[in-house]
Amino acid sequence: MNQQIDTLKKIRAFLLEGIKDLTAEQLNKIPAGFNNNIIWNLGHLIAAQQGMCYKRANLTPHITDEFWEKFRSGSKPAGYIGADEIAKIKNQFLHTMDELDADFNKGIFGNYTAWTTRYGVEIASIGDALNFLPFHEGLHSGVITTMRKLV
């Protein structure tokens, strides 16, 4: 297993453990001063990882176009997310990392299109993406941890 992917799995498992007792209402609540909520952040982390790893490598992501649009960078919560969809997001939160690990081991990420993040970091390969993802996940982990205290 790739060490970066293993680290991301551990981060995501930690996040899920931290929100396991929250209700759908709490997961959907947008605290004062924020423009999104906990469940959007989970969906966003999935969409960002899929975009950064698959779309940038000119591969088909393991999420639907609808999911991508709902949670991609620049989006915001569009409405209440019910218990069934929350369960699917939580499942995808870890499952997409398992898929990434399997696909990485297959070596399918060879056709990567270089780009520069809003933080000025150039991402020119799947290796660069895997090095950057923990930073991105960490940013949203902090937001989720703060929101958890406010909901």
C-alpha positions as CSV (number, residue, x, y, z in Angstrom):
1,M,0.0,0.0,0.0
2,N,1.1,3.5,-0.8
3,Q,2.1,5.3,2.5
4,Q,0.3,8.6,1.5
5,I,-3.0,6.7,0.7
6,D,-2.7,4.8,4.0
7,T,-2.2,8.2,5.8
8,L,-5.3,9.6,4.1
9,K,-7.3,6.5,5.1
10,K,-6.3,7.0,8.7
11,I,-7.3,10.7,8.6
12,R,-10.7,9.8,7.1
13,A,-11.3,7.1,9.6
14,F,-10.5,9.5,12.4
15,L,-12.9,12.1,11.0
16,L,-15.7,9.5,10.7
17,E,-15.1,8.4,14.3
18,G,-15.4,12.0,15.4
19,I,-18.8,12.6,13.9
20,K,-20.4,9.2,14.3
21,D,-22.8,10.4,17.0
22,L,-24.0,13.5,15.2
23,T,-27.5,13.6,13.8
24,A,-28.5,14.4,10.3
25,E,-29.6,17.8,11.5
26,Q,-26.2,18.5,13.1
27,L,-24.4,17.3,10.0
28,N,-26.5,19.7,7.9
29,K,-26.3,22.7,10.2
30,I,-24.3,25.6,8.9
31,P,-22.8,27.3,11.9
32,A,-22.7,31.1,12.1
33,G,-19.7,32.4,10.3
34,F,-19.4,29.4,7.9
35,N,-20.8,28.9,4.4
36,N,-21.0,25.1,4.5
37,N,-21.6,22.2,6.9
38,I,-19.9,19.0,8.1
39,I,-21.6,16.7,5.6
40,W,-20.7,19.0,2.7
41,N,-17.1,19.0,3.9
42,L,-17.0,15.1,3.7
43,G,-18.5,15.2,0.3
44,H,-16.1,17.9,-0.8
45,L,-13.1,15.8,0.4
46,I,-14.3,12.9,-1.8
47,A,-14.9,15.1,-4.8
48,A,-11.6,16.9,-4.4
49,Q,-9.7,13.7,-4.2
50,Q,-11.5,12.3,-7.2
51,G,-10.8,15.4,-9.2
52,M,-7.2,15.7,-8.2
53,C,-6.4,12.1,-8.8
54,Y,-8.7,10.9,-11.6
55,K,-10.0,13.9,-13.5
56,R,-6.5,15.4,-13.7
57,A,-5.2,12.1,-14.9
58,N,-7.9,12.1,-17.6
59,L,-9.6,9.1,-16.0
60,T,-13.2,8.5,-15.0
61,P,-13.8,9.2,-11.3
62,H,-15.5,6.7,-9.0
63,I,-18.2,9.3,-8.3
64,T,-21.1,10.5,-10.5
65,D,-21.1,13.8,-12.3
66,E,-24.0,14.9,-10.0
67,F,-21.9,14.2,-6.9
68,W,-19.0,16.1,-8.5
69,E,-21.1,19.1,-9.1
70,K,-22.7,19.1,-5.7
71,F,-19.4,19.0,-3.8
72,R,-16.6,20.3,-6.1
73,S,-14.5,23.3,-5.2
74,G,-16.6,26.5,-5.3
75,S,-19.9,24.7,-4.5
76,K,-21.9,25.1,-1.3
77,P,-24.6,23.1,0.3
78,A,-27.7,23.2,-1.9
79,G,-30.2,21.7,0.5
80,Y,-30.8,19.2,3.3
81,I,-29.0,15.9,3.0
82,G,-31.0,13.0,4.4
83,A,-29.9,9.9,6.4
84,D,-29.7,7.7,3.3
85,E,-27.4,10.0,1.4
86,I,-25.4,10.7,4.5
87,A,-24.8,6.9,4.9
88,K,-23.7,6.8,1.2
89,I,-21.3,9.7,1.7
90,K,-19.8,8.1,4.8
91,N,-19.4,4.8,2.9
92,Q,-17.7,6.5,-0.1
93,F,-15.5,8.5,2.3
94,L,-13.4,5.3,2.9
95,H,-14.3,3.3,-0.1
96,T,-12.9,5.8,-2.6
97,M,-9.6,5.6,-0.8
98,D,-9.6,1.8,-1.2
99,E,-10.4,2.3,-4.9
100,L,-7.5,4.9,-5.2
101,D,-5.1,2.4,-3.5
102,A,-6.1,-0.4,-6.0
103,D,-5.9,1.9,-9.0
104,F,-2.6,3.4,-7.9
105,N,-1.2,-0.2,-7.6
106,K,-2.4,-0.8,-11.2
107,G,-0.4,2.1,-12.4
108,I,-3.2,3.8,-14.3
109,F,-2.3,7.4,-13.5
110,G,0.3,7.9,-16.2
111,N,-1.5,10.6,-18.2
112,Y,-1.6,13.4,-15.6
113,T,-2.2,17.0,-16.6
114,A,-0.1,19.4,-14.6
115,W,-1.9,22.3,-12.7
116,T,-1.2,24.7,-9.9
117,T,-3.3,24.8,-6.8
118,R,-4.7,28.1,-5.4
119,Y,-1.9,27.8,-2.8
120,G,0.8,28.0,-5.6
121,V,1.7,24.3,-5.4
122,E,2.4,22.7,-8.8
123,I,0.9,19.3,-9.1
124,A,2.4,17.5,-12.1
125,S,1.8,13.8,-11.2
126,I,-0.2,11.4,-9.1
127,G,2.7,11.5,-6.7
128,D,2.4,15.2,-6.3
129,A,-1.3,14.9,-5.8
130,L,-0.8,12.3,-3.1
131,N,1.7,14.5,-1.4
132,F,-0.7,17.5,-1.5
133,L,-3.9,15.7,-0.5
134,P,-3.0,15.4,3.3
135,F,-2.7,19.2,3.4
136,H,-6.1,19.7,1.8
137,E,-7.7,17.0,4.1
138,G,-6.0,18.7,7.1
139,L,-7.6,22.0,6.2
140,H,-11.0,20.5,6.1
141,S,-10.4,18.3,9.2
142,G,-9.8,21.5,11.1
143,V,-13.0,23.0,9.8
144,I,-15.0,19.8,10.6
145,T,-13.5,19.7,14.1
146,T,-14.5,23.3,14.7
147,M,-18.0,22.8,13.3
148,R,-18.5,19.7,15.5
149,K,-18.2,22.0,18.6
150,L,-20.7,24.4,17.2
151,V,-23.5,22.1,16.1
